[in-house]
Amino acid sequence: MSRDVPIHSWPGSYYVNSDKHWESGTLSLTRTVVRFVSNQSKESLASFRLSRIMEIKMESSSFIFSTLTVLEEGNVKHWFGSLKPNRVVVYNVLEHFWRELLLSPSSEPRGSGSQPTKGRELIGLVAGAQRRLEDTGIVLSHQGEQFDNVMQGLEKIDSDLGVADKLLSELESPAWWPFGKVPWKTQQEAKAEDAATAAAAAAVGKGTGRNKVITSIPAVVTKGRDSDLKPGCLSVLVSALEVRDTNCQLLHRFERNEIDEIRVHSPYEITVRQRFIGKPDICFTFLSAKMPEAMSVLEMQYKKKVDFTSEYTAFKATPLSSPSETEGANWNEGLLQRCQDTELPLEVPAGELSQLQVNVHRPCVSQTETQELKKMLMQLKNLALEAESELERQDEVLDVLTSSTDRATMHIDKHTCRMKRLL
């Protein structure tokens, strides 16, 4: 089963309590299960669900040997040692997925009716809104390109006006004429105006809207891969990706145009890389139970830079998006079975019976529909923030265009008067 494909695995050893010895093997974490497989017998020496874990600790054995212990329901304790790269990394990953499982809300029962549910109607409405917003974004993008072309045209006009000013200055005070204007003052004024124009143009695109956070997820972070996984978070902004530690201190910021590659190793693990020439690349690896939420945004923002590895194909067979969904589905199946086995009381007031019938026949939103709606709403939020950022940028460009046009008009009028005097 694809759900048994490990999210992450580490070489190490396991203490077999029955034989009182350590067995070398591989500790692996899947969506719902922690498993240890022996290298010699290839058998599973320990296998338990994340939902059955009561405690995860870093301890020492009687020989002062650093170990990682997991307490399972029923007071069953598992000892793991010689973990590579180290037990802290393994602890951070296991503890993250276990904590996210505990914090995840329970799944709702899945409806089996063939008629359209409220969830499908909501999905249709959101899909329509998304199409309209995408069309608006295309129009805004085209409008922004037109503004940029106008800016380039104004810059060329300003450059030509500078050349005209120099030529007029030479005509007004030629080298053989000992009197007249001092030409270098006019050149200094032109340089000052050019500097002001450059400063105004540099201010374009630095609006506050570009620093708005689209989504932020808890993650286990490392610089490189598998070197030193530590708890932190990944924040997806309109114009950047930010890496922060547990104290919200900024570790690194990837500007949107600086990201060269986003490699997707699994639905829960990605690597973001920024390449350089002549020095090492900047590379961060993120492992998170909430990664599917961020991927819906990353795939939209960085379509051409997202690379799905061969490791990712093993996870395509199942639609599960978080390690808690299988647990929730199994729990709901049991709950539905218990509800079907339970008989209604013989005497029920008429009002309560009618209300009960309404609750039974009312279509509900399934877990699949909820996840789809959540992904679509996240995309809508991303599109709305992108549109807002583009509108703010265009407002600033319009201000620069207005001032540049007024300045060009003033220069043209001044040059016209000077040429009339020369004639």
N, C-alpha and C positions, 0 to 999 in steps of 0.2 A: 504494500500500500504506500502511496506517495506521502501519506501523513506520517509514515515511519521514517522518512528521510530526515537525517539529523540537521538541525539548524546550525549546530556547532558541536565539535567533538575534541577531546583532549586525551593524549596518552597518559597513563598513570597506573596505579595499583589499587586493589580492593581487598579489604580484610575479610576473608571467609571465616565466619565465626564458628561454623561446624567443625572445620579442620584446623582452626587456629593458625592460619598462615596467610601471607599476602600473595595475591595473584595479579600478575601484570596483565594489562589489557587496555581498553579504550572506553572512556566515559563519554556518552553522547546525550545531547538534549534535542528532543523532537518537539512538535507543537504541544503535546500533552504528556509526554513520558520522559523520565530520566532512566537511562539504561547503561549498564556496564557489561561489556562483552570480553571474555577471556581471549588472549592471544593464542594460547595453546589449544584449548578445546573448542574455541569459537562458539561457546555456549554463553547464554546470558546468565551472569551470576547475580545480578540485581536488576529489577525492573519495577518501577512504581510511578504512579501518576503524580503530576504536579499538584493536583487538588488534594492529595493525601499527605503532602508535606506539612509538618507542624513547625519545624524549625531548621534553619541552616546556620551552622557556626563553623568558625575556624578554631580548632583545638590541637592539642598535642597528645600523642599516645604515651603509654607507660615508659617508652624509651626516649622520651622528649623528641618525638618525631612529628614534624608539622603535618597536620592532616586537615581535611575538610569533612565535617560530619553532617549528615542529613537525618533528621528524626521523622519517621513515618508514623502514621496513625497506628495504634496498637502498640506503641512504645517500642517500635523496631528502629534500631539505630544502624546507619550505614557509615562505614569509615572509608575514606578515599585519601590516598597519599601519593607522593612522587608525581604530582600533577605538573604538566608542562603547558605553557611557559612557567606558571607558578599558581599556587592555590588561590591567591588574591584575585587573579583574572577569572578563574572558574567560579569563585564565590560571587563576584560582581555580576556575571552573566546569569547564573542560576537564580540569584536573589532578585534580579530585575524581572525575569519572566515570571517567577513565582509571585512577586508583589503585584505585577500587572494583572495576573490571573485573579488574585484576591480582590483587586479594585475594580475588575470588569463587572458591569451589570449583568444580571441573569438574562438569558435569551428568552424570547417570547415563543409560545407554541407556534409551530408552522401550520398554516392553513392548507387544507387539501381541496378546497372548493374550486370548481372550474370557472365560476363566474368572476369577473374582475373585482378585485378587492380595493379597499380604500388606498392601500399602498400603491397599487398599479395606477390608480387615478392621480395620486400625488406625483408619482414618477413622471406621468405624462405631462402634468402641468409644469414641473420643474424642467423637463426636457424642452418644452416650448419656450420657457423663459430663457433657458441657456442658449437656444438657437438665436433668439432675438438679441441677446447680449453679445453673442459672437458676431452677428451682423453689425451691430453698433461698433464693436471693437475694430472691425475691418474698415468701416467708414472713418473712425478716429485715426487709425493708422495712416490711411491715405491722406487725410487732412494734415496730419503731422508731417508727412513727406513733402506736401506742398509748402508748408511753412518753412521747412528746412531749405527747400529750393529757393524760396524768396529770400531767406537769410543769406544764402550764397550769392544771389544776385546783388543784394545790397552791399555785401562785402566787396564784390568786384567794382560796383559803382563807387564805393568809398575809395578803393585803390586808384581807380581812374581819376577821381577828383584830386587825390594827392599828387598824381603826376601832372595834372593840369595846373595845380597850384605852383609847382616847381617851375613849370614852363612860363607861367605868367610872371612869376617873380624874376626870372631871367630877362623877360621882355621889358619889365618895368625898370629894372636896374641892370643894364648890360655891363660887361666887364670894362668896356672902353668909356663908360659914363661915370665920372667921378662923383656924381651926386645921386640922390634918390633914396629909395627905401633900403633898409638893412635886410638882406634875404634870410639870414640865419634865424631871425626871430620868427618868421613865418614857418620855417621848418620845425623849430622847437614847438610851436603851437600845434602843428600837424602831428608831431610825435606824441604830444600829450593827449590829443584827441584819439589817436590810435590805441594808446594804452587804456584809455577809458572804455573804448569799444571792446577791447579784448577782455577786460575785467567783467564787463556786462555780459559778454557771451559766455564766459567761464561760469557765471552764476546760473546759467540755464541748465535745467535738469537736476538741480540739487534740492528739489522741494522736499518737504517733510513726508509727502505721500509715498515717496520711494523707500522710506525706511519703516513702513508699516509692516507688522508681523502678520503673515497669512496663517501660519500654524506653527506650533512649537510642541515637540514630543520629547519625553524622557528617553534617554539612550545610554548605552555603554560605548564610550568613545576611546579611540586610540589613534595616535599619530603613526601612520604606517599601517601595518596589519598584524594582529595577534601579539603585538609586542607588550602592551601594557593597557589593557582594557580597564577604564575607570568610569564610574557613573557621571553623567552629565546630561546635556540636552542639545537637540538640534532645532534651530529656529529657521524657518523659511520666510524670508522677507520678499517684498516686491522686487528689490534690486540686488539681493545678496543672500548668502547662507552664513549663519553664525553658529560657531561652536562654543558652548559654555560649559563650565564645570558645575558641581552641585551647589556652589555658592553664587551662581549666576555671574561669575567672572568670565569675561570674554577671553577665550583661548585663541581663536582665529576667526577672521571674517573673509569669506570668499565673495568678491564682487561678481556680479552676474556675468560680466564679459571676461572675467579671469578664469572661470571654470572651463577646463578642457575636456573632462570626462567624468561621468557618473556610472560606475560599474555596479550592476545589480547582481549580487551573488545568490541571494534568496529573497523571498518577500520580506525578510526581517534584517537583512544585512546589505549595506551599500558602501562603496568607497568613492570619495570625491577627490579628484586630482587636479592640481594646477601645475603645468609643466613650465620649465625654465631652460634656457640655453646657457650652459657653462656653470650651472649650480644645481643641487639636488631639487627634485620636485617636492611640492608641498602636498601631502596625501593624508587624509583622515578616513578612518573606517568607523561606521556607525552600526550598532547592533541594537535593535529595539523591537519590542512586541507591538508597538504602535506604528511601525514603519509603513504599513499599507496606507495609513491615513496621509502620510507625507508624500508617498509615491504618486498619489493621484494629482498632487500639485506639481511635483518635480517633473512628471512626464509632460505636463503642459508647458512649463516654463523652459525646459531644456530638452526638447524633443530630439534634436539632432545629436545631443551629447550623451544621451542615456544608452548604455550598452548592456544588454542582458547576456550574462555568461551562460556557459553550458550547464553550470551548477543549478541555474534557475529553472531549467526545463523539468527537473525532477519534481518541482512543486506545482506544475501546471494542471495536474490531473484533478486536483481538489480545489473547490472554491473557498476553502477556509481562509480567513484573513487575520485571525488572531488565535493564540493558543487557548483561549477560553471557549471558543465556539463549539468544539466537540464535546467538552464537558457540559456546556449548556444544553446542547442538543440531546445528549444522553439523559440528562436530568429531566428535560421536558418530556421525553418519550415515556420515562417512568411515571411522571406526574400525570400524563394523559391516560396511561394505562390504569393508574389508580382511580382516576376520575371516572373512567368507563366502567370499572368494576364496582363503583359505589352506587347504590340504588337511592332514588329520591325517597324522602319520607312519604308515608301514605297520606298524611294530612298536612297540606300546605295552603295558607291563605291565598285567595284569588289574586290579590295584588302582588304578592311575592312570587307566585307562579308565573304570572305574565312577565314580570321583570326578569325572572330566571330564563324564560324562553327567549326574551329579547337578547339577553347576554349570550345565550348559546348560539343563536343564529346570526348574530352580528359579525360580519367579516372583520378580521383583525389584520394588522400589518405584520408580516412575517419577518424573521430575522434577516433573510436574504434581501427583502425589500428595504429594510431599515439600513442595511449596509450600503445598498445601491443609492438610496436617498442621501445618506451621509456623504458618500463620495461625490455625488452630483452637486450637493450644496457647497461642498468644499471647493469644487471647480467654479461654481457661481461666485463664491467669495473672492477667489483668485481673479476671475475676470473683472469683477466690480472694482477691486483694488487697482488692477492694471489700468482700467478705464479712468479711474479717479487720478491716478498718477500721470497718465497721459494728458488729461485735461489740465492739471496743474502745470505741467511742463509747457503746454501750448499757451496757457495764460501768460507765463513768464516770457515765452518767445514773442507773443503779441506786444508785451511791454517793450521789449528790446526793438522789435520792428518799428513801433511807433516813434521811439526816441531816435533810431537810426534814420528813419524817413525824414523826420523834422530836421535832423542835422544835415542830411544830404540836400534837402531843399534849401536850407540856409546857405550852404556852401555854393550851390548852383547859382542862387541869386547874387551872392557876393562875386563869384567869378564872372557872371554876366556883366555886372557893373564895371569890373576891372577891364574886361575886354572892350566895352563901349568907350571907356576912357582912352584905351590904347588906339582905338580907331579914330 
